[in-house]
Amino acid sequence: MKRNAERLVVIGNWKMNPTSVGAAKKLLIDVRKSVGKLKNDVVVAVMPPQPYIGELARLLPGGRILLGAQDYFHEERGAYTGEVSLPMLKSLGVSLVLVGHSERRARGEREEDIAANVRVSTSRNMITVLCVGEHKRDSHGSHFTVVESQLKTALAGVVKTKLKYLMIAYEPVWAIGTGNNATGEDIEEMRLFITKVLTDLYGRVPASAVRILYGGSVNEKNAAGILAASAVDGFLIGGASLKVKSFSEVVKQTARHGIA
Ligand code: PGA
């Protein structure tokens, strides 16, 4: 399905990889070369581990690739050992943050922490990618109930005028890192459902500003099929974002589905 070219986004979530700053620099330089060759307007971002962000920002002066953080803590400063705040990330050149990834939820991140993060980062005009998704599917459609509840809780403090800073990544947990991606049809059904929940909460026009991405075992082999069957605005990619060819191939395929 075609969608407006300016909405398209591909984000690489490097998770806790690679294991040294040297390897991270090499990976980013290779991604930069490979994506730089492609002539398209897809917004491309990578989310490296936080300790590497400062070094990596120096390798991205042109802004063709944006830097994102995989998490942050919603207070600005103070006695919060081990935490990293939004102003700190901004000062390093970070322009988007991931919130509520299922791997963080699994390690105890609470709904109220997620809601606080989404509220604070959108209110500070930081692009915020909120992850939602069910653990499993059944024949009763419980995945819709799960996603609706995650959206409503996470967005409780987000005002209409800040929706332009929000993206939703639909990431069914069973599809993450398993090689079993959701089908384009299932993704489209969920995309429409998410749009409906947002429209009920905020109205049609503000809701339409929110880009909806898919994540879960996306790679260069399945991206085109998903884009053909669903009008998602792009992808959040884990494993395949560490492979330069796969990642840039997904960017290329995504660009083909935009109308200028
Ligand atoms: P995956 O991860 O592409 O390796 O399935 C996606 C994610 O967790 O964001």
Boltz pocket constraint, residues with backbone or C-beta under 6 A from the ligand:
constraints:
  - pocket:
      binder: B
      contacts: [[A, 13], [A, 171], [A, 175], [A, 176], [A, 177], [A, 178], [A, 215], [A, 216], [A, 217], [A, 218], [A, 236], [A, 237], [A, 238], [A, 239], [A, 240]]
      max_distance: 6.0
